[in-house]
Amino acid sequence: MTSGEPSVLAVVVGSLVGLSLGVTGSGGSLIAIPLLVYALGMSVQEAVSLSLALVAAAACIGAIEAFQSGLVKVKAALLLSGTGMIGGWVGTAGHRLVREEVTLVLFGVLMIVAAGQMWWRTTLRDDPEERSICADLFPRTCWVKVSGIGLVVGLLTGFFGVGGGFVIVPALTLLLGFPMRVAVGTSLLIITLIALTGVAAYARLAPLDLRILSFLIAGAVIGMLAGRQVSRALSPKLLTRAFAVVAWAVAVILIGHNLWKINGGLS
């Protein structure tokens, strides 16, 4: 592979990740890791480290936009991120104990669950008037729920390098009564903070290749802009469901391929 090829591939991978984010608002990290491993030939640890950095950058942009629109509950985000950071360090430590093929099989299972959650979200309606005491006042009675959610999200982020939006959004809507748009906006700030913690945790395992990361981010920006144009022209529900089907297909291939390797391949 020539020196220019990884850069071109990184832009392509970043564009595909950004496209999925721009079209569906989530799911970028679900395709980032398989693409980084199989298209760029990275180890799982290198892919997770870069995926976390890419997720943090993309989520940060979205969080700023959401905050300006009044769609971020900062107190809930900070508390959830606090326990999420603890979970992130634990997840990172656990990642080191598992062989790559097993990690990718588990990641495939996670993809199936996440894609199912994305499909489920297309069946819901966002009621901007729907509120709960946690969404409005956020008393101490809500802290235990939020702390538990953060811990689970942090574990997933640290172990797999995913943003965790597919866990955060339904948890905020179903357990805390957040309106969908507020849940999505708040989740972006949470993802930014937890992903940055994950980047720091992985720094000793797989130092970031800043050159590749810059090409990934550049591609992601291009993809997000293109994705937003596509989402305006086509049905968001249709696009999200199409992405879910693709994610399911990739997950099945990922699980099958790595189970085959675990069982000895051709030997």
ZAMARGU-4260 file (C-alpha; in steps of 0.2 Angstrom, whole numbers, plus 5000, padded with zeros to 4 digits):
<rodrens>
0) 5000/5000/5000 | 5008/5017/4995 | 5008/5032/5007 | 4994/5040/4998 | 4982/5025/4999
5) 4979/5026/5017 | 4974/5044/5016 | 4962/5042/5002 | 4954/5027/5011 | 4953/5037/5027
10) 4943/5050/5018 | 4932/5037/5010 | 4929/5029/5027 | 4926/5046/5036 | 4914/5051/5022
15) 4904/5035/5024 | 4903/5037/5043 | 4898/5056/5041 | 4885/5051/5028 | 4877/5039/5041
20) 4877/5052/5054 | 4870/5065/5042 | 4856/5054/5036 | 4851/5045/5052 | 4859/5056/5066
25) 4867/5040/5073 | 4876/5024/5069 | 4892/5032/5063 | 4903/5022/5075 | 4894/5006/5071
30) 4902/5006/5053 | 4918/5015/5058 | 4926/5000/5067 | 4923/4987/5053 | 4929/4999/5040
35) 4944/5004/5049 | 4949/4986/5053 | 4945/4979/5035 | 4948/4993/5024 | 4963/5001/5032
40) 4970/4985/5040 | 4971/4992/5058 | 4971/4982/5074 | 4955/4983/5084 | 4963/4993/5097
45) 4969/5006/5084 | 4952/5006/5076 | 4943/5009/5093 | 4955/5023/5097 | 4952/5032/5080
50) 4933/5028/5081 | 4932/5037/5098 | 4941/5052/5092 | 4930/5053/5076 | 4914/5051/5086
55) 4919/5064/5099 | 4923/5077/5085 | 4907/5073/5076 | 4896/5073/5092 | 4904/5089/5098
60) 4898/5098/5082 | 4881/5092/5084 | 4881/5096/5103 | 4885/5114/5100 | 4871/5116/5087
65) 4859/5107/5099 | 4864/5118/5114 | 4861/5134/5103 | 4844/5127/5100 | 4840/5124/5118
70) 4839/5105/5116 | 4853/5100/5129 | 4850/5097/5147 | 4867/5101/5154 | 4865/5095/5172
75) 4859/5078/5166 | 4873/5077/5153 | 4886/5081/5166 | 4880/5068/5179 | 4878/5054/5166
80) 4895/5058/5158 | 4903/5057/5176 | 4898/5039/5178 | 4901/5036/5160 | 4919/5041/5162
85) 4921/5028/5176 | 4913/5015/5165 | 4924/5020/5150 | 4940/5016/5160 | 4933/5000/5166
90) 4927/4995/5148 | 4945/5000/5141 | 4953/4988/5154 | 4941/4974/5149 | 4945/4976/5131
95) 4963/4972/5134 | 4958/4955/5141 | 4949/4949/5126 | 4956/4943/5109 | 4952/4953/5093
100) 4941/4940/5085 | 4930/4938/5101 | 4928/4957/5102 | 4922/4958/5084 | 4910/4945/5087
105) 4903/4954/5102 | 4903/4970/5091 | 4893/4961/5078 | 4880/4957/5091 | 4880/4975/5097
110) 4877/4981/5079 | 4862/4969/5078 | 4854/4977/5094 | 4859/4995/5089 | 4851/4993/5072
115) 4835/4986/5080 | 4834/5001/5091 | 4836/5012/5076 | 4822/5004/5067 | 4811/5005/5083
120) 4815/5024/5084 | 4807/5026/5067 | 4790/5020/5074 | 4790/5033/5088 | 4783/5051/5087
125) 4791/5065/5096 | 4779/5074/5106 | 4787/5091/5111 | 4774/5094/5125 | 4778/5077/5133
130) 4788/5080/5149 | 4792/5072/5165 | 4799/5078/5182 | 4817/5072/5177 | 4816/5082/5160
135) 4810/5098/5169 | 4817/5099/5186 | 4829/5085/5187 | 4828/5081/5206 | 4839/5070/5216
140) 4827/5055/5213 | 4833/5055/5195 | 4851/5054/5199 | 4852/5035/5202 | 4844/5032/5185
145) 4855/5044/5176 | 4871/5037/5185 | 4866/5019/5180 | 4863/5024/5162 | 4880/5033/5162
150) 4889/5018/5168 | 4882/5006/5155 | 4886/5018/5141 | 4903/5021/5147 | 4906/5002/5148
155) 4901/5000/5130 | 4911/5015/5124 | 4927/5010/5132 | 4925/4992/5127 | 4919/4994/5109
160) 4923/5012/5104 | 4905/5016/5100 | 4896/5033/5105 | 4882/5024/5114 | 4868/5035/5107
165) 4858/5020/5104 | 4857/5017/5122 | 4857/5035/5129 | 4842/5041/5118 | 4830/5027/5123
170) 4835/5028/5141 | 4832/5047/5142 | 4815/5045/5133 | 4809/5029/5142 | 4816/5031/5159
175) 4818/5050/5161 | 4803/5056/5150 | 4814/5067/5139 | 4806/5073/5123 | 4815/5064/5108
180) 4823/5080/5101 | 4830/5085/5119 | 4836/5067/5122 | 4846/5067/5105 | 4853/5084/5109
185) 4858/5079/5127 | 4865/5063/5121 | 4877/5072/5109 | 4885/5081/5124 | 4886/5065/5134
190) 4894/5056/5119 | 4907/5070/5117 | 4913/5069/5135 | 4913/5050/5137 | 4922/5047/5120
195) 4935/5060/5124 | 4938/5050/5140 | 4939/5034/5130 | 4952/5042/5118 | 4963/5046/5134
200) 4961/5029/5140 | 4966/5021/5124 | 4981/5033/5122 | 4993/5020/5130 | 4986/5005/5121
205) 4985/5013/5103 | 4992/5031/5101 | 4982/5041/5089 | 4988/5043/5071 | 4984/5061/5070
210) 4987/5061/5051 | 4974/5047/5048 | 4962/5055/5060 | 4963/5072/5051 | 4958/5063/5035
215) 4944/5054/5044 | 4937/5070/5051 | 4938/5079/5034 | 4929/5064/5026 | 4916/5064/5040
220) 4912/5083/5037 | 4910/5080/5019 | 4899/5065/5022 | 4888/5074/5035 | 4885/5088/5023
225) 4880/5076/5009 | 4870/5066/5021 | 4860/5081/5027 | 4856/5085/5009 | 4850/5067/5006
230) 4840/5067/5021 | 4830/5082/5015 | 4826/5074/4999 | 4821/5057/5005 | 4811/5051/5020
235) 4821/5050/5036 | 4812/5035/5041 | 4816/5026/5025 | 4834/5030/5026 | 4836/5025/5044
240) 4828/5008/5041 | 4839/5006/5026 | 4854/5009/5036 | 4848/4997/5049 | 4846/4983/5036
245) 4864/4987/5030 | 4870/4986/5048 | 4862/4969/5051 | 4870/4962/5035 | 4887/4969/5040
250) 4884/4962/5058 | 4880/4944/5051 | 4896/4944/5040 | 4907/4951/5054 | 4900/4938/5066
255) 4902/4923/5054 | 4919/4928/5048 | 4926/4930/5065 | 4918/4914/5072 | 4926/4905/5057
260) 4943/4912/5062 | 4940/4908/5081 | 4937/4890/5075 | 4953/4889/5066 | 4948/4895/5048
265) 4954/4882/5035 | 4964/4872/5047
</rodrens>
